[in-house]
Amino acid sequence: MEYITLNNGVEMPMLGYGVYQVEPAECERCVTDAIEVGYRSIDTAQAYRNEEGVGAAVARCRVPREELFLTTKVWISNAGQERAATSIDESLRKLGTDYLDLLLIHQPFGDYYGTYRAMEAALAAGKVRAIGVSNFYPDRLIDLARFAEVVPAVNQIETHPFHQQRVAHDVMARYDVVHESWGPFAEGRKDMFTHPVIAQIGAAHGKSVAQVILRFLIQSAVVVIPKSSRRERMAENLDVFDFALSEADMQALTQLDEAESAFFSHQDPATVEMLTGYGAPRR
């Protein structure tokens, strides 16, 4: 495993296991498989509704808690200092742990400044080892980094070969914020798994398209959290530390960037209404 050091000195694995869209009933089994395969970083969120499954897998595994890196995220419906503080304690309870390794604001909506103050308090209290954000575009990241007491350690955003987020990456580097990818495979959209350039590079290294994508992002200083419910795919995704892409490989992959989302834009009104409505109380 390779690691990256966050801006507060905490070491974070460059590759972890994500549980987005893993059904709660399946989550314990999937995370158990992931840990047995060798994953030590697990990424979940309040909005995924599977924190308890992650916690159950962590409780039953034989890996000491200090060897695991657990991440969760505060959802919009828990925004604001009081609600966020309560939700953080609830996440700790569901995960069955005294502390989180990383806590993120999931979306840049609602009273995220209040949420961040609650996270800063949790950090000071030892409930969290590092705090950061998710889906923050450069303008909002800069705003928070300049005016919060604690500069975010991580920004988790959509990142894959077709949307490499170069501007965002440069801004994160300037503020010493680690770039983490969600959706490294873009869920297979735009025929990513059969793309001839990626497949050709994979064949030259004896690796799959998925392995090339993960290696490309890791060599670009981007943390990855691929998700799979199949144990053999989990093992395949983890097996990316025994080869390196050449400069020519990296350049060929860099040229695949289309600089647009394969999913949605956080600046689209319909997307904002959908996200802010999820889990919100009826009015």
N, C-alpha and C positions, 0 to 999 in steps of 0.2 A: 504494500500500500504506500502511496505517496501522500504527503500532508502539506497543508498550507498554514502559515501562521497568521492569525487574525490580528487586528490592530491593537488588541489588548494582551497579546502573547499566547492566547489559547490556540492549540493546534487542532485543525479540522481535517478529517480525511478528504482527499480529492474526489473520492467516489463513494457514494452511499446508496441506500435503497429507499425509493420513494413509494408511498402507499396511496397516492391519489387514485381514486376510482377503484380501490380495492374494497370490496364489500365487507362490512363489519364482520359478518359471519365467517369470511375467509381470511381476515386480516391476521389473526393469531397464527394460523398455519403458514401463511406466506412469510411473515416476519420470522417465525421459527426457522423455516427453510433458509431464509436469507442469512440469518446469523450462523446457522450450521455450515452454510457454504463458505462463509468468511466475511460477510459484511459486518462492519462495526458502527456504521453511521445509518440512522433510520430517520426519515423525514415524514412527519405527519402534520395534521392541522385540525383545529377545532371544527372547521367546515367539512372535513372529510368524514366526520362522525365515526372514526375508527380508532381513536386514541386508546380506548379500553383494550382493544385487540392487540395493539402494540404493547401496552403495559403488561398484558397477560403473557405475551411471548417473552418479553424481557424478564419477567418474574420466573418463568420456568426454564430459561436457558441457563447454561452453566458458565456463561461468561460474566466475570465481575462487572458490576455497574460502571466502575471507573474506566473500563476498557470500551464502553459504548458511548456513542455521541448521539444524543437524542435532540431532535428539533421539532418544535411545533409552532403554530402561528395563531395569532389573535384575529378572529373574524370581525367584520364590520359591525355586526349586531352587538358586539361586546366593546365597541369603541367608547372612548372616554375614560378618564382616570379611575373612577370607582368601578365601573363595569369591567374594565380590563383587569383591574387588580383581582376582582372576584373570579373572573374567568381563568386567570393564570393559576390560582390555587386549585380551581376545579380541574384544569388540565394536569396539574401535578398529581391530583388524586386519581384521575383516570389512568394516568401513565404509571402509577404506583412508584413514584420516585420523589426524592426530597429536592431534587434540582434538575433543571434543564441545561443542556450544553449550549443550546442556541434557541432564542425566541425571536420570532419575526412578526411584524405587522403584515397581515396577509394582503391587504389592498389599501391604496392611498385615498380612502374615502372615509367620511364621518370625522369624528373628532380624533384624528390620528395623533395629534400633538398630545392630547390627554392620555391616549393609549401609550404613547412613548414615555410619558412621565411615569406611568405605572410600571413600565418595563425597566426604566432606570432605577426605580425604587426596588424592584425585584432583584436587579443586578446588585445593588448595594446591600441587600439583605441576604445575599448568597443563594437565592432561589434559582438564579440563572447565571451561567458563566459568560455569556455573550449575547448581545441583542442586535437586531438589525431589521431589515424591511424586505418586502417582496412586492414586485410589480410597480416599483417607484421609477417613473421616468426621470431623466436627468434633472429637469427643473425642480421637481419635488425632492429629489435626493439632495441636491445642492442646498435647498432651503432648509431641510432638516439637519444636514451636516453642519451648516453654518450657525444655526440657532439653538440646537439641542445641547445639553451638557455633555452627552456621550455621542461621539460620532458612530453611526451604524457600522457594525463589523462586516455585514453581508448584505447584498441586495440580490434576491432571487428573482430572475426574470426569464421570460421565454427566450431561449437561445439554442440554435441548432445550425447546421450548415447553410440553410436557406435564409436564416435570420440571425446574423452573427452579432448584432448589437455593438458595432464598433464604436460609435459615438458614446453610447452608455458605458462601454468598457473603459474608454479613455477617461471619462469623468470619474468613474469608480476608482481607477488607478490614482487619479489626482488627489482624491480624498481618502486614500488608503482603505477602500471598501472592497471586500472580496466579491467577485462576480460569480454567482451560482446560477446554473441553468435549470429551469424546469422545461419539460418537453424536449429533451435532447434529440429524440427521434421524430419530433413533430407528429407523434402518433401515426407515423407511416404516411402522412399526407404528401401530396405532390410526388408520389412514387419514390420516396426517399430510399426504401430498402432495395430498389432495383436500379438506382441511378448508376449509369455506366462509369462515371469518373470514380465514384466511391468504390464500386465493385472492383474496378481494375486495380486500384490501390490495395484493396483487401486481398485480391488474388496474389499480388506481388509479395505480400507479407504473410500469406497463409492465414489470413484473418477474415472474419465476416464483416459485412457492411456496418453492422451495429458496433463492432469493436473498433473499426476505423473512426467512426463518428465520435465515440467516447474518447479515443486517444487524441483526436484532433482538438477537442474541446479542452482536455486536460493539458495538452501542450500549449494551448492558448491561455493558460492560467485561469480556466473556468472550472469550477467545481460542478460535478454531475451527480444526479440522483435518478438513474433510470429505474423504471418500474416493470416488473413482469410477475405473473402469477405462476410461471412454470420454473421449477427448480433448475432445469438444465439451462434455461435462458439466463437465470440469475448468475449461474456459474460462468457462462460465456461472457456476460457483461462485466464480470469482475476480472476476467483474464485479459487485462490490457496493459499490464506493467512489465511484460517481457519483450516488448518491441517498441520501436520509436519511428515516427514518421520522418522522412527526410525533408529538407528544405523545399525540394521540388513538390513533394506530396502536400506539404502545408500550403504552398502557393496555389496548387491546383484546387485544393479544397476552399481556400479563401475566395477564389474567384466564383464560387457557387452562390455567394451571398446575394440575395435579392432585396435585402434591407426592408422587408415587410413581414408582418405577422402571418403565420399560417392558421391562426385561430381568430383573433379579434383585436380591436384597438380599444385601449382604455380611454381614448378621447372620443369614442363614438357614443352618442347619447343613449342609444338602445342598450349597448353593453353596460354602461354605467347604471342604467335603470335596472337591468337584470342583476348585476352584482350587488347593488345596494338593497335590492328587494329580497335577496336570498337570506332567509332567517330573520328578517326584520319583523317586528310586531305589527299587526294590522292597525290601521288608523281609520 
